[in-house]
Amino acid sequence: MKITDVEAFILESPYKYQAPEDSEEARGVKHCLLLKVSTDEGLVGWSDVETAPHVGVAVVNAPESGSGVFEGLRALVIGEDPFDVERLWDKIYRGTIYFGRRGVAMQILSGFDIACHDLIGKAIGRPVYKILGGARRDRVRAYASTLFRPTPDAIRRSCEYYLEKGFTAVKFGWGVFGQNRKLDIALVAAAREALGPDVELMIDPGWMVNRSAYDAIDLCRALEPYNIYWLEDFMHPECYDGYGKVKAAGVRTRLAAGEQEATAWGFRELISRGGIDVVQPDLSRCGGFTQARKIIWEAEHAGIDVCPHAWLTDLLTAASLHVNAVLPRALFLEYNVSDSPMLREVIQNPVKMDSEGYIPVPQGPGLGIEIDEQAVKRFCVNL
């Protein structure tokens, strides 16, 4: 099998990105990038990528430079065998090294790696979790991943909505959190009151808010009465020593981080210096499945948990389900509850949550998720 083309599609939502003004659902991202990898055998692999899509397209389409280190993705992979995921990962990493190593180049590499695994699964007629070593579970508990609402009453109404939908865990993040300390505590208190003691509550206070380690320790302790499951990404992604200071302070709450981190060696730094309890690799940012395997080993060696970050279409949801399936211990599947038609309508067979709040791992070949290419064309702005 040989790769014949790599196409990047910029999708645009009819809604702008904004925090909810009341209890209504978040709209989600304004733009999304899809990658399609085609082969000479007629099989195609897909991935979505959480990045700046217009920049990502340039990384895909950049022409061959001749230097070997300023190359575009398509120029590097045309004619290659998508089964060669380890060799291709290294070829792309080295081929983009002068403008890459992290950021959008790594994110495009991640999406390509996911699409190759999708292709491999389709070629052999097996789901991705088989390629990753075999499933330990066939469903994963989902948590509703959403933005903070602006008032305690709006928080309560949104919690009631997620409980009605069947979720047994909810994460609130970003939005108004971090602008007013008294309001922050009131919002978390309202969420805990509405959810009750048996539903897990996670908080993502947003690393865009500048906090010192002292501030983060103080925040952890202020939230302890509300029994949150974890506090996530509360410092700048590179502030490894800050995370370490918070952990060393003896806070009771789990500390989670890593959605902005990439590669196994990056996660080793976060784990060893940050001392976190849960690593959160985003498959479309960390280096794809090829690096996720190594990140899982790093976490297992350190005795901590892995819970993938996932906030795009069901392509990324499915990729995260396959990783969760093979983990020694799976905590949750992050489920993006935003109501963007751009994210929902491009999927022919969306994932479904069962009556107990779990989402089954797709059993079809590859990711097990089918793309509606007509819907892709409808939302695409770069065809």
Steps between C-alpha positions, in 0.01 A plus 500: 500500500629846409383845603381697198373821661454692824222758506426756772148640535420813700148481640323813621217505754202729446551613861784698655696366794378651825429405858133435578305805616258292706439125539497427126762266355835626373527536122847354471788605278452729200725296270607137481759320286444156347773293337429242231775257398432313173669187367545314173273220629201731535506508880503833682587595857363798689584710800398830648767728646455754777723776368483829309356350178621769260857453625461122490404507132827681425696226679326234291538680167847656533714391203817297525787734592790274410669555836325211672401707805243752367268251332122489467316191616371396159847526345638274774243219483381458141599151386554373854334199664259610778585183695848641572377721783820505708727575205259755355462674836876547517523606135236771545642617833847541347362640175320783682757550772602858411144630532348225708580275797194640678192705417319470171762279331470245781121525486493430126739209554263375771200512269690323225604225741136452611389480134769238429375286787146543363631376164682204654186391682293527183760306300503206744135525600570563869431789742791719607506357854616168348798681346576659839519161669145394583211631705462459874146644486230559240348818640623806688325728749437839341514842654325803356769754411367854491568865584418677825171686501502859633276457807430234763140468380616440142746240628221319685276492192779368280582229756137390501516477121810274506344278765190463283726398210643220715848630579651382828791748484528864389793734440465877497783712364614843383219751432471750786715298739798693633348847473349516850608273785170511689307422183739213418428331832127567470490338154676184620278487809190527281624221274564269793160578651320430172695183415480351846772300676514202262569675168864581431585868449818613325622859474716651224577854626688594183877543467442831317443652845843594638545318831799446723550166672382671820177606325444148372556346844255747649245416228536126560437543870203730446339237275568200724163523684324434167676168442610562141648202320788695351629852436624525144755711311502780756848631412686583180583181305876550544483582872612152604660616824183693590296182471765328712468760775123454512538123528768538769262715706298190578171603341236228517357552148632309200708719268449447127684655205645439158253588225759749364795262544654291220726195460596242759806701605282807554268300721796354688597856592144586606473182708840515666513874574127572524409208722149488355254216566327480158657563159264618226655449156288631216545250216488782243777696676727258686633313196211267420474134595872446437594733785195410712635146538822640643317752721298214649827324586635815666185535708497134596864523610413802719189333645254763377186500286439590136179668387508630140386853426242510219294802393425483128299266277430132562820419309699620801240352735546162332881526508479571872264205552753267336775629731273467802420144393863388529599691815582293809253726684253732325342791686274678251430593143483877453188570295457836329137600556512822293210531255701603192347353180846520343628239747190279502376483143825388334470163681277228352503269803546710815589333829210437738496495879322210668251520787778470761705795374754296302596527132582176315837467327443494119533149359524585131828500304744780579352774716155355432366845410376588153521850350218659302703660221201698376470662843874569497454689171208692648708637788834519317635845414822409315381278214 
